Amino acid sequence: MADSAIQNIRRSAHSRAHEEDVPGTVNLQSEESLSATYGQALYPVPAEDPNDPLQWPSWKKNTILVIVSLFSFLGNSALLGPSVYINIYSEEFGVSHATASGLVSYPNLSFGFGSLILVPLYLKIGRRPVALMSMIFFVAGLVGASQATNFSGLMIARVFHSFGAGVCESLPVQLVNDIFYIHERGKRIGYYTVCLCFGSVSPMFAGYMLAGGYSWRLYFYVVTAFAAALLIAAFLFVEESAYRRPKDIHVPVPTPPEHSSDGLEEKPHGDVMPFVDIPKRKTFVETLKPWGEIYHEEEFFMTIVRSFTYFPVPAVLWVITSFGIYIGLGALAFNYTFPLKIMEPPYNWSETNSGLIALASAIGFILAFPFTSSSDRLAAYYTKRNNGIREAEMRLGVMLPAMLISPAGLIVYGFAAEKNLHWVAYFAGVVMDQWGAYFFFSFTLAYAVDSYYANTSEMLIAMNLGKQAISFGMGSYLLDWILTNGYAVVIAGIFCAVLLANNLSLLVFMFWGKRIRIWTANSWMGRLHSRNATRDMRH
């Protein structure tokens, strides 16, 4: 290994950054010579080992992030794209519209509950084998869906490929936690989130594919082809990121040598940097091994059980409600209702164009994307003002505009549907809602990981179960609610009130978040999570 590379590895391993007694409060004070981006010390402190994921080159980290983010995009696209085919499924299989919508609702539930099995599994046998296995399940399910000839067969295939893709909602966050430093995570989680969000654009493409000559099956053919290509890329580049890092890495910082009065160099009186034999970096062929170490100390079933203890944790509950409500509104409510409205008078759009509402979602996400690194920059600014002490809440201020703009978007959409306003009003409401959704998707998740990352995996299980259950509940009877009560009452009234209440929780965490973290750490939950912490083994 080159001397410069060794020096960089040792330099990064000498960071004195550490977590304070309160989870989510990190001391990033650093000597200037050891400071990282934003003038903060590197945290977590990496080992002096090029195989430590934190020490991997940037191209390697970014390639992994791109692959798992694209997996999230494809998984979400496969889940939501067929929502524009509800009319077709209803006619072809002789079922009601509500029953046909189950081809989205039940796979959505499977999409979330898959993490209950797959997350403990990647703790037990590693990230890489579970990622590859999940992608294989995903491809197989897509093939089955493309060949289904009856409603039951299509439902089974849809649930199967959604189960395989379910890990894409946990794995990217886990990998960001594995391979990036704390000052890099907000932006990286934002990149993953935008890919996940763009999956909601898929109904637009699914609608236009109806003209391809293969009816609804063409969509599954196309997604299958991309999923197979992504599986190959994952096999080549997604290296195992589970790593046993020493609990308290602390390497004495070398003291400059002193000179005697006769000009001779004397032995330094301070700490001396010890010589450490740095291991060799794994070869490319070695990284291709599809399986690795089995972590016998990880308890598969207890990991599942412990995940349920995270539901009462306030920051985790906020992530659950934020994702669940926004998915239930944006990904399901808009995609269910717009095709039904726009193909009827006075609009009379064709079925091919019924998925164009996804374009409004894309516009909302594109307008929000420039703010991806805003929470990292704001947190860095407040950390500097706070003498190098970083609080998890320091990133939350960037969410204030989104707190009100999203509910306002629901009011616009609900009344547009109720009063049959111009189609532009539908698009404006969705753009507003989805613009704000991006902030709540990205930064509530980053905040929760910052606050309680000792058992990130268990926390991710709780998040996925909760948010999919909420979105499933909101989507399952959505059409019946609207037919009974009207668009304005359900979307502009009930849904808007629920979303606003969730968004106003931002103020609670901004002003009292640290007190909540202290209370949680001292509660029975905090003591339980501390005893079973896996951070020092895998983080």
RODO-2510 file (C-alpha; in nm, 4 decimals, decimal comma):
residues 539
     n   res          X          Y          Z
     1     m     0,0000     0,0000     0,0000
     2     a     0,1280     0,3485    -0,0865
     3     d     0,2690     0,5592     0,1967
     4     s     0,0171     0,8384     0,1297
     5     a    -0,2723     0,5932     0,1591
     6     i    -0,1351     0,4585     0,4869
     7     q    -0,0998     0,8105     0,6218
     8     n    -0,4583     0,8931     0,5272
     9     i    -0,5873     0,5791     0,6972
    10     r    -0,3910     0,6508     1,0137
    11     r    -0,4846     1,0157     1,0115
    12     s    -0,8578     0,9392     0,9927
    13     a    -0,8242     0,6798     1,2691
    14     h    -0,6828     0,9427     1,5058
    15     s    -1,0056     1,1386     1,5327
    16     r    -1,0995     1,2123     1,8937
    17     a    -1,4698     1,2454     1,8123
    18     h    -1,7012     1,0553     2,0436
    19     e    -2,0607     1,0282     2,1479
    20     e    -2,1550     1,1995     2,4720
    21     d    -2,3628     1,0386     2,7451
    22     v    -2,6850     1,1367     2,5678
    23     p    -2,7513     0,9386     2,2464
    24     g    -2,7564     1,1756     1,9514
    25     t    -2,5149     1,4253     2,1076
    26     v    -2,1702     1,3915     1,9502
    27     n    -1,8497     1,5744     2,0379
    28     l    -1,6880     1,6642     1,7048
    29     q    -1,4193     1,8903     1,8452
    30     s    -1,0994     1,8363     1,6528
    31     e    -0,7569     1,9743     1,5994
    32     e    -0,7378     2,1546     1,2674
    33     s    -0,4956     1,8971     1,1281
    34     l    -0,7425     1,6196     1,1923
    35     s    -1,0622     1,7930     1,0884
    36     a    -1,2853     1,6580     0,8142
    37     t    -1,5480     1,8208     0,6002
    38     y    -1,7273     2,1169     0,7591
    39     g    -1,4384     2,1494     1,0057
    40     q    -1,5603     1,8539     1,2131
    41     a    -1,3746     1,5502     1,3369
    42     l    -1,4440     1,2176     1,1715
    43     y    -1,7168     1,0188     1,3406
    44     p    -1,7530     0,7238     1,3712
    45     v    -1,3811     0,6805     1,4219
    46     p    -1,2533     0,4307     1,1620
    47     a    -1,0070     0,1511     1,2233
    48     e    -0,6561     0,1543     1,0743
    49     d    -0,7634    -0,0994     0,8161
    50     p    -0,8354    -0,0389     0,4448
    51     n    -1,1059    -0,3059     0,4717
    52     d    -1,3001    -0,0914     0,7170
    53     p    -1,5940     0,0353     0,5054
    54     l    -1,5312     0,3872     0,6354
    55     q    -1,1858     0,3704     0,4745
    56     w    -1,3063     0,2555     0,1335
    57     p    -1,2370     0,4936    -0,1571
    58     s    -1,5105     0,7396    -0,2491
    59     w    -1,5827     0,5762    -0,5849
    60     k    -1,6509     0,2464    -0,4089
    61     k    -1,8878     0,4000    -0,1573
    62     n    -2,0726     0,6021    -0,4186
    63     t    -2,1087     0,3030    -0,6511
    64     i    -2,2676     0,0986    -0,3729
    65     l    -2,4988     0,3874    -0,2895
    66     v    -2,6048     0,4200    -0,6538
    67     i    -2,6789     0,0465    -0,6846
    68     v    -2,8897     0,0161    -0,3699
    69     s    -3,0656     0,3458    -0,4471
    70     l    -3,1583     0,2182    -0,7926
    71     f    -3,2847    -0,0996    -0,6262
    72     s    -3,5106     0,1217    -0,4159
    73     f    -3,6313     0,2973    -0,7294
    74     l    -3,7075    -0,0281    -0,9110
    75     g    -3,8685    -0,1878    -0,6056
    76     n    -4,0987     0,1088    -0,5552
    77     s    -4,1657     0,1338    -0,9295
    78     a    -4,2675    -0,2311    -0,9517
    79     l    -4,4958    -0,1817    -0,6528
    80     l    -4,6727     0,1359    -0,7667
    81     g    -4,6585     0,1282    -1,1473
    82     p    -4,9488    -0,1150    -1,1942
    83     s    -5,1820     0,1163    -0,9995
    84     v    -5,2939     0,2606    -1,3363
    85     y    -5,4078    -0,0868    -1,4425
    86     i    -5,6810    -0,1183    -1,1781
    87     n    -5,9554    -0,0725    -1,4391
    88     i    -5,7909    -0,3276    -1,6676
    89     y    -5,7438    -0,5832    -1,3888
    90     s    -6,1042    -0,5327    -1,2809
    91     e    -6,2360    -0,6076    -1,6302
    92     e    -5,9884    -0,8832    -1,7209
    93     f    -6,0237    -1,0825    -1,3996
    94     g    -6,3897    -0,9999    -1,3250
    95     v    -6,3345    -0,8338    -0,9867
    96     s    -6,4427    -0,5009    -0,8392
    97     h    -6,2234    -0,1910    -0,8454
    98     a    -6,1712    -0,2202    -0,4693
    99     t    -6,0613    -0,5848    -0,5063
   100     a    -5,8334    -0,4989    -0,7982
   101     s    -5,6685    -0,2244    -0,5908
   102     g    -5,5539    -0,5053    -0,3593
   103     l    -5,2898    -0,5818    -0,6234
   104     v    -5,1197    -0,2678    -0,4951
   105     s    -5,2318    -0,2613    -0,1306
   106     y    -5,1298    -0,6153    -0,0334
   107     p    -4,7905    -0,6043    -0,2106
   108     n    -4,7390    -0,2714    -0,0327
   109     l    -4,7896    -0,4511     0,2970
   110     s    -4,5496    -0,7269     0,1923
   111     f    -4,3011    -0,4606     0,0851
   112     g    -4,2829    -0,3357     0,4429
   113     f    -4,3124    -0,6620     0,6322
   114     g    -4,0337    -0,8246     0,4313
   115     s    -3,7865    -0,6333     0,6447
   116     l    -3,9068    -0,8266     0,9499
   117     i    -3,7234    -1,1295     0,8082
   118     l    -3,4579    -0,9795     0,5830
   119     v    -3,3068    -0,7263     0,8266
   120     p    -3,2346    -0,9822     1,1038
   121     l    -3,1042    -1,2074     0,8284
   122     y    -2,8492    -0,9521     0,7047
   123     l    -2,7354    -0,9034     1,0637
   124     k    -2,6855    -1,2775     1,0899
   125     i    -2,5204    -1,3615     0,7568
   126     g    -2,4171    -1,0206     0,6212
   127     r    -2,5471    -0,7432     0,3970
   128     r    -2,4122    -0,8803     0,0689
   129     p    -2,5751    -1,2270     0,0620
   130     v    -2,9118    -1,0848     0,1671
   131     a    -2,8900    -0,8091    -0,0960
   132     l    -2,8176    -1,0633    -0,3705
   133     m    -3,0817    -1,3075    -0,2486
   134     s    -3,3440    -1,0311    -0,2291
   135     m    -3,2696    -0,9195    -0,5826
   136     i    -3,3078    -1,2786    -0,7052
   137     f    -3,6485    -1,2995    -0,5324
   138     f    -3,7392    -0,9655    -0,6898
   139     v    -3,6524    -1,0799    -1,0410
   140     a    -3,8312    -1,4141    -0,9978
   141     g    -4,1479    -1,2438    -0,8731
   142     l    -4,1464    -1,0007    -1,1635
   143     v    -4,1155    -1,2876    -1,4108
   144     g    -4,4096    -1,4602    -1,2411
   145     a    -4,6213    -1,1439    -1,2569
   146     s    -4,5506    -1,1018    -1,6267
   147     q    -4,6753    -1,4564    -1,6944
   148     a    -4,9773    -1,4643    -1,4591
   149     t    -5,3048    -1,5716    -1,6202
   150     n    -5,5468    -1,5281    -1,3254
   151     f    -5,6003    -1,2854    -1,0379
   152     s    -5,4682    -1,5193    -0,7667
   153     g    -5,1492    -1,5956    -0,9589
   154     l    -5,0845    -1,2275    -1,0200
   155     m    -5,1462    -1,1474    -0,6543
   156     i    -4,8997    -1,4173    -0,5381
   157     a    -4,6318    -1,2993    -0,7817
   158     r    -4,6849    -0,9370    -0,6783
   159     v    -4,6544    -1,0203    -0,3088
   160     f    -4,3441    -1,2294    -0,3807
   161     h    -4,1499    -0,9637    -0,5732
   162     s    -4,2563    -0,6973    -0,3226
   163     f    -4,1258    -0,9128    -0,0381
   164     g    -3,7893    -0,9413    -0,2124
   165     a    -3,7750    -0,5681    -0,2768
   166     g    -3,8751    -0,4863     0,0811
   167     v    -3,5144    -0,4849     0,1992
   168     c    -3,4460    -0,1893    -0,0302
   169     e    -3,6143     0,0330     0,2297
   170     s    -3,3735    -0,0797     0,5032
   171     l    -3,0523    -0,1803     0,3302
   172     p    -2,9616     0,1599     0,1786
   173     v    -2,9952     0,3312     0,5157
   174     q    -2,7926     0,0550     0,6819
   175     l    -2,5217     0,0853     0,4188
   176     v    -2,5120     0,4641     0,4551
   177     n    -2,4645     0,4027     0,8263
   178     d    -2,1898     0,1471     0,7529
   179     i    -1,9784     0,3336     0,4988
   180     f    -2,0299     0,7088     0,5526
   181     y    -1,9377     0,9455     0,8357
   182     i    -2,2002     1,1342     1,0326
   183     h    -2,1406     1,4602     0,8442
   184     e    -2,2090     1,2808     0,5135
   185     r    -2,5247     1,0918     0,5997
   186     g    -2,7967     1,3498     0,5531
   187     k    -2,6999     1,4087     0,1909
   188     r    -2,6575     1,0375     0,1158
   189     i    -2,9889     0,9449     0,2716
   190     g    -3,1348     1,2251     0,0609
   191     y    -2,9943     1,0662    -0,2561
   192     y    -3,1476     0,7331    -0,1624
   193     t    -3,4756     0,9029    -0,0768
   194     v    -3,5055     1,0788    -0,4111
   195     c    -3,4641     0,7446    -0,5884
   196     l    -3,7285     0,5915    -0,3643
   197     c    -3,9591     0,8858    -0,4286
   198     f    -3,9138     0,8737    -0,8038
   199     g    -4,0634     0,5257    -0,7913
   200     s    -4,3979     0,7028    -0,7584
   201     v    -4,3460     0,8377    -1,1120
   202     s    -4,3734     0,4849    -1,2502
   203     p    -4,7504     0,4940    -1,3117
   204     m    -4,6861     0,7474    -1,5857
   205     f    -4,4537     0,5077    -1,7693
   206     a    -4,6877     0,2174    -1,7006
   207     g    -4,9725     0,4099    -1,8587
   208     y    -4,7814     0,4837    -2,1759
   209     m    -4,6645     0,1259    -2,2078
   210     l    -5,0230     0,0215    -2,2755
   211     a    -4,9595     0,1261    -2,6349
   212     g    -4,6706    -0,1203    -2,6656
   213     g    -4,8825    -0,4116    -2,7813
   214     y    -4,8400    -0,6312    -2,4728
   215     s    -5,1056    -0,4663    -2,2532
   216     w    -5,0067    -0,4483    -1,8878
   217     r    -4,7457    -0,7261    -1,9176
   218     l    -4,4953    -0,5043    -2,0973
   219     y    -4,4362    -0,3064    -1,7793
   220     f    -4,3228    -0,6184    -1,5929
   221     y    -4,0975    -0,7205    -1,8830
   222     v    -3,9188    -0,3856    -1,8733
   223     v    -3,8751    -0,3784    -1,4946
   224     t    -3,7492    -0,7388    -1,5030
   225     a    -3,4773    -0,6469    -1,7536
   226     f    -3,3520    -0,3560    -1,5407
   227     a    -3,3700    -0,5649    -1,2221
   228     a    -3,1578    -0,8396    -1,3800
   229     a    -2,8955    -0,5847    -1,4874
   230     l    -2,8922    -0,4402    -1,1358
   231     l    -2,8432    -0,7881    -0,9888
   232     i    -2,5277    -0,8270    -1,1991
   233     a    -2,3998    -0,4851    -1,0894
   234     a    -2,4659    -0,5711    -0,7242
   235     f    -2,2741    -0,8973    -0,7571
   236     l    -1,9735    -0,7095    -0,8948
   237     f    -1,9611    -0,4030    -0,6712
   238     v    -2,1671    -0,4347    -0,3516
   239     e    -1,9059    -0,5574    -0,1074
   240     e    -1,9870    -0,6832     0,2398
   241     s    -2,0010    -0,3814     0,4743
   242     a    -2,0544    -0,5565     0,8091
   243     y    -1,7331    -0,4863     0,9978
   244     r    -1,6096    -0,5554     1,3493
   245     r    -1,4739    -0,2214     1,4604
   246     p    -1,3120    -0,1916     1,8064
   247     k    -1,5464    -0,0396     2,0611
   248     d    -1,3388     0,2586     2,1627
   249     i    -1,0835     0,3443     1,8991
   250     h    -0,8323     0,5846     2,0447
   251     v    -0,4869     0,6269     1,9063
   252     p    -0,2551     0,8740     2,0838
   253     v    -0,1746     1,1777     1,8713
   254     p     0,2016     1,2150     1,8135
   255     t     0,3746     1,5018     1,9883
   256     p     0,6241     1,6989     1,7780
   257     p     0,9875     1,6349     1,8828
   258     e     1,1636     1,8925     2,0968
   259     h     1,5173     2,0196     2,0427
   260     s     1,7831     2,0565     2,3093
   261     s     1,9977     2,3639     2,3510
   262     d     2,2720     2,2041     2,1395
   263     g     2,0276     2,1567     1,8489
   264     l     1,9888     1,7802     1,8833
   265     e     1,6432     1,6269     1,8544
   266     e     1,5154     1,4824     2,1809
   267     k     1,2620     1,2086     2,2398
   268     p     0,9118     1,3578     2,2575
   269     h     0,7513     1,3779     2,5997
   270     g     0,3911     1,3350     2,4783
   271     d     0,2143     1,0377     2,3334
   272     v     0,3862     0,8629     2,0474
   273     m     0,1936     0,7161     1,7586
   274     p     0,2445     0,3404     1,7797
   275     f     0,3311     0,1448     1,4707
   276     v     0,0417    -0,0674     1,3531
   277     d     0,0756    -0,3285     1,0833
   278     i    -0,2043    -0,2292     0,8452
   279     p    -0,3706    -0,5280     0,6725
   280     k    -0,3842    -0,5565     0,2973
   281     r    -0,6945    -0,4493     0,1100
   282     k    -0,9024    -0,7408    -0,0201
   283     t    -0,8599    -0,8104    -0,3873
   284     f    -1,1486    -0,7586    -0,6279
   285     v    -1,1950    -1,1349    -0,6646
   286     e    -1,2107    -1,1760    -0,2853
   287     t    -1,4883    -0,9169    -0,2634
   288     l    -1,7006    -1,1206    -0,5086
   289     k    -1,7566    -1,4018    -0,2609
   290     p    -2,1375    -1,4118    -0,2289
   291     w    -2,1316    -1,5257     0,1324
   292     g    -1,9188    -1,4370     0,4283
   293     e    -1,8950    -1,4758     0,8027
   294     i    -2,1964    -1,5937     0,9996
   295     y    -2,2355    -1,3826     1,3128
   296     h    -2,3406    -1,6398     1,5686
   297     e    -2,3799    -1,3837     1,8462
   298     e    -2,6623    -1,2153     1,6532
   299     e    -2,9956    -1,3519     1,7706
   300     f    -3,2292    -1,3766     1,4726
   301     f    -3,5590    -1,4046     1,6585
   302     m    -3,4619    -1,1679     1,9403
   303     t    -3,3734    -0,9058     1,6788
   304     i    -3,7309    -0,9350     1,5534
   305     v    -3,8684    -0,9116     1,9067
   306     r    -3,6470    -0,6144     2,0016
   307     s    -3,7584    -0,4224     1,6949
   308     f    -4,1069    -0,3884     1,8448
   309     t    -3,9615    -0,2038     2,1439
   310     y    -3,8745     0,0836     1,9095
   311     f    -4,2351     0,1696     1,8310
   312     p    -4,2705     0,3839     2,1480
   313     v    -3,9462     0,5771     2,0744
   314     p    -4,0735     0,9244     1,9742
   315     a    -3,8302     0,9889     1,6858
   316     v    -3,8945     0,6425     1,5398
   317     l    -4,2703     0,6888     1,5733
   318     w    -4,2384     1,0211     1,3890
   319     v    -4,0587     0,8511     1,0992
   320     i    -4,3295     0,5844     1,0895
   321     t    -4,6161     0,8329     1,0772
   322     s    -4,4386     1,0624     0,8299
   323     f    -4,3604     0,7856     0,5813
   324     g    -4,6921     0,6091     0,6321
   325     i    -4,9052     0,9186     0,5810
   326     y    -4,7086     1,0538     0,2856
   327     i    -4,7034     0,7136     0,1141
   328     g    -5,0726     0,6662     0,1850
   329     l    -5,1444     1,0083     0,0407
   330     g    -4,8988     1,0501    -0,2435
   331     a    -4,8169     0,7006    -0,3607
   332     l    -5,1644     0,5526    -0,3118
   333     a    -5,4318     0,8219    -0,2850
   334     f    -5,3150     1,0268    -0,5818
   335     n    -5,2460     0,7241    -0,7996
   336     y    -5,5822     0,5650    -0,7127
   337     t    -5,8035     0,8691    -0,7537
   338     f    -5,6524     1,0644    -1,0412
   339     p    -5,7007     0,7957    -1,3109
   340     l    -6,0641     0,7504    -1,2040
   341     k    -6,1337     1,1254    -1,2133
   342     i    -5,9410     1,2171    -1,5254
   343     m    -6,0996     0,9514    -1,7493
   344     e    -6,4507     1,0717    -1,6647
   345     p    -6,6288     1,3898    -1,7799
   346     p    -6,5457     1,6743    -1,7938
   347     y    -6,1848     1,5644    -1,8601
   348     n    -6,2268     1,2468    -2,0695
   349     w    -5,8539     1,1698    -2,0815
   350     s    -5,7473     0,8418    -2,2357
   351     e    -5,6349     0,5508    -2,0203
   352     t    -5,2864     0,5887    -2,1655
   353     n    -5,2581     0,9378    -2,0156
   354     s    -5,4122     0,8490    -1,6805
   355     g    -5,0728     0,8050    -1,5134
   356     l    -4,9536     1,1576    -1,5905
   357     i    -5,0162     1,2676    -1,2325
   358     a    -4,6842     1,0988    -1,1578
   359     l    -4,5215     1,3805    -1,3536
   360     a    -4,6411     1,6200    -1,0852
   361     s    -4,4748     1,4025    -0,8191
   362     a    -4,1525     1,4107    -1,0211
   363     i    -4,1664     1,7907    -1,0443
   364     g    -4,2139     1,8153    -0,6686
   365     f    -3,9140     1,5924    -0,5992
   366     i    -3,6969     1,7702    -0,8576
   367     l    -3,7727     2,1068    -0,6989
   368     a    -3,6806     1,9658    -0,3571
   369     f    -3,3620     1,7881    -0,4679
   370     p    -3,1351     2,0994    -0,4518
   371     f    -3,2002     2,1024    -0,0766
   372     t    -3,0582     1,7506    -0,0263
   373     s    -2,7441     1,8662     0,1558
   374     s    -2,9172     2,1520     0,3376
   375     s    -2,9634     1,9631     0,6644
   376     d    -2,5949     1,8624     0,6766
   377     r    -2,4892     2,2227     0,6148
   378     l    -2,7290     2,3602     0,8737
   379     a    -2,6178     2,1026     1,1316
   380     a    -2,2522     2,1864     1,0592
   381     y    -2,3224     2,5577     1,1059
   382     y    -2,4908     2,5029     1,4430
   383     t    -2,2219     2,2549     1,5487
   384     k    -1,9538     2,5154     1,4871
   385     r    -2,1495     2,7728     1,6868
   386     n    -2,1900     2,5162     1,9652
   387     n    -1,8119     2,4664     2,0066
   388     g    -1,8048     2,1388     1,8158
   389     i    -2,0893     1,9674     2,0007
   390     r    -2,3450     1,8320     1,7557
   391     e    -2,7059     1,7718     1,8535
   392     a    -2,9302     1,5527     1,6394
   393     e    -3,1936     1,8294     1,6205
   394     m    -2,9595     2,0722     1,4471
   395     r    -3,0640     1,9465     1,1030
   396     l    -3,4396     1,9911     1,1476
   397     g    -3,4782     2,3636     1,0754
   398     v    -3,4714     2,3118     0,6988
   399     m    -3,8083     2,1327     0,7243
   400     l    -4,0092     2,4350     0,8411
   401     p    -4,1394     2,5461     0,4965
   402     a    -4,2391     2,1899     0,4072
   403     m    -4,4339     2,1626     0,7325
   404     l    -4,7128     2,3847     0,5918
   405     i    -4,6756     2,3559     0,2131
   406     s    -4,7614     1,9839     0,2020
   407     p    -5,0972     2,0100     0,3823
   408     a    -5,1843     2,3077     0,1646
   409     g    -5,1247     2,0863    -0,1384
   410     l    -5,3845     1,8376    -0,0112
   411     i    -5,6422     2,1140     0,0171
   412     v    -5,5756     2,2163    -0,3435
   413     y    -5,6000     1,8570    -0,4713
   414     g    -5,9082     1,7677    -0,2686
   415     f    -6,1102     2,0659    -0,3877
   416     a    -5,9883     2,0225    -0,7462
   417     a    -6,1354     1,6709    -0,7430
   418     e    -6,4536     1,7760    -0,5636
   419     k    -6,5271     2,0761    -0,7895
   420     n    -6,3864     1,9320    -1,1137
   421     l    -6,1394     2,2180    -1,1454
   422     h    -5,8859     2,2466    -1,4265
   423     w    -5,6354     1,9595    -1,4362
   424     v    -5,3570     2,2060    -1,3502
   425     a    -5,5046     2,2300    -0,9995
   426     y    -5,4534     1,8545    -0,9500
   427     f    -5,0910     1,8910    -1,0570
   428     a    -5,0317     2,1948    -0,8338
   429     g    -5,1637     2,0120    -0,5286
   430     v    -4,9476     1,7069    -0,5911
   431     v    -4,6346     1,9174    -0,6581
   432     m    -4,6818     2,1000    -0,3268
   433     d    -4,7442     1,7818    -0,1305
   434     q    -4,4570     1,5845    -0,2812
   435     w    -4,2122     1,8740    -0,2484
   436     g    -4,2709     1,8681     0,1256
   437     a    -4,2760     1,4886     0,1349
   438     y    -3,9138     1,4793     0,0206
   439     f    -3,8044     1,6778     0,3274
   440     f    -3,9977     1,4550     0,5662
   441     f    -3,8780     1,1362     0,3976
   442     s    -3,5117     1,2407     0,4060
   443     f    -3,4638     1,4326     0,7258
   444     t    -3,6933     1,2575     0,9730
   445     l    -3,5044     0,9385     0,8857
   446     a    -3,1639     1,1081     0,9157
   447     y    -3,2715     1,2579     1,2482
   448     a    -3,3804     0,9215     1,3886
   449     v    -3,0563     0,7541     1,2800
   450     d    -2,8553     1,0376     1,4356
   451     s    -3,0533     1,0085     1,7590
   452     y    -3,0583     0,6318     1,8134
   453     y    -2,8082     0,4579     1,5887
   454     a    -2,6958     0,2026     1,8472
   455     n    -2,9395    -0,0512     1,7042
   456     t    -3,0086     0,0949     1,3624
   457     s    -3,1238    -0,2378     1,2170
   458     e    -3,3936    -0,3016     1,4749
   459     m    -3,5079     0,0577     1,4373
   460     l    -3,5384     0,0168     1,0601
   461     i    -3,7562    -0,2918     1,1054
   462     a    -3,9949    -0,0962     1,3278
   463     m    -4,0033     0,1913     1,0809
   464     n    -4,0822    -0,0278     0,7813
   465     l    -4,3505    -0,2295     0,9585
   466     g    -4,5191     0,0800     1,0942
   467     k    -4,5179     0,2955     0,7844
   468     q    -4,6381     0,0179     0,5539
   469     a    -4,9187    -0,0696     0,7959
   470     i    -5,0318     0,2935     0,8035
   471     s    -5,0131     0,3375     0,4273
   472     f    -5,1939     0,0042     0,3795
   473     g    -5,4723     0,1163     0,6094
   474     m    -5,5040     0,4484     0,4328
   475     g    -5,5021     0,2914     0,0874
   476     s    -5,7163    -0,0185     0,1400
   477     y    -6,0506     0,1561     0,1836
   478     l    -5,9643     0,4853     0,0189
   479     l    -6,2032     0,4513    -0,2738
   480     d    -6,4904     0,3490    -0,0466
   481     w    -6,4256     0,6469     0,1841
   482     i    -6,4268     0,8883    -0,1087
   483     l    -6,7436     0,7458    -0,2625
   484     t    -6,9163     0,7763     0,0723
   485     n    -6,7871     1,1163     0,1881
   486     g    -6,6431     1,2973    -0,1154
   487     y    -6,2958     1,4138    -0,2201
   488     a    -6,3001     1,7393    -0,0263
   489     v    -6,4014     1,5792     0,3032
   490     v    -6,1533     1,2892     0,2842
   491     i    -5,8484     1,4435     0,1147
   492     a    -5,8758     1,8181     0,1853
   493     g    -6,0303     1,7600     0,5271
   494     i    -5,9394     1,4393     0,7074
   495     f    -5,6085     1,3634     0,5341
   496     c    -5,4970     1,7262     0,5521
   497     a    -5,5667     1,7436     0,9259
   498     v    -5,3789     1,4198     0,9911
   499     l    -5,0800     1,5341     0,7844
   500     l    -5,0716     1,8777     0,9494
   501     a    -5,0744     1,7220     1,2960
   502     n    -4,7835     1,4986     1,1966
   503     n    -4,5877     1,7886     1,0468
   504     l    -4,6359     2,0114     1,3499
   505     s    -4,4457     1,7484     1,5496
   506     l    -4,1408     1,9093     1,3911
   507     l    -4,1700     2,1951     1,6408
   508     v    -4,1814     1,9501     1,9305
   509     f    -3,8552     1,7854     1,8239
   510     m    -3,6840     2,1132     1,7375
   511     f    -3,7444     2,2624     2,0827
   512     w    -3,7670     1,9587     2,3100
   513     g    -3,5902     1,6865     2,1098
   514     k    -3,2863     1,6618     2,3371
   515     r    -3,5050     1,6345     2,6462
   516     i    -3,6955     1,3550     2,4742
   517     r    -3,3677     1,1778     2,3947
   518     i    -3,2543     1,2092     2,7567
   519     w    -3,5872     1,0753     2,8794
   520     t    -3,5743     0,7859     2,6328
   521     a    -3,2137     0,6977     2,7260
   522     n    -3,3068     0,6821     3,0967
   523     s    -3,6245     0,4825     3,0430
   524     w    -3,6569     0,1042     3,0390
   525     m    -3,6444     0,1208     2,6592
   526     g    -3,3143     0,3063     2,6653
   527     r    -3,1618     0,0613     2,9115
   528     l    -3,2817    -0,2327     2,7021
   529     h    -3,1430    -0,0849     2,3801
   530     s    -2,8134    -0,0015     2,5482
   531     r    -2,7673    -0,3570     2,6750
   532     n    -2,8324    -0,5018     2,3300
   533     a    -2,6477    -0,2395     2,1254
   534     t    -2,4927    -0,3732     1,8048
   535     r    -2,3314    -0,0465     1,6959
   536     d    -1,9835    -0,1293     1,8201
   537     m    -1,9880    -0,4603     1,6391
   538     r    -2,1304    -0,3508     1,3065
   539     h    -2,1380     0,0261     1,2862
***
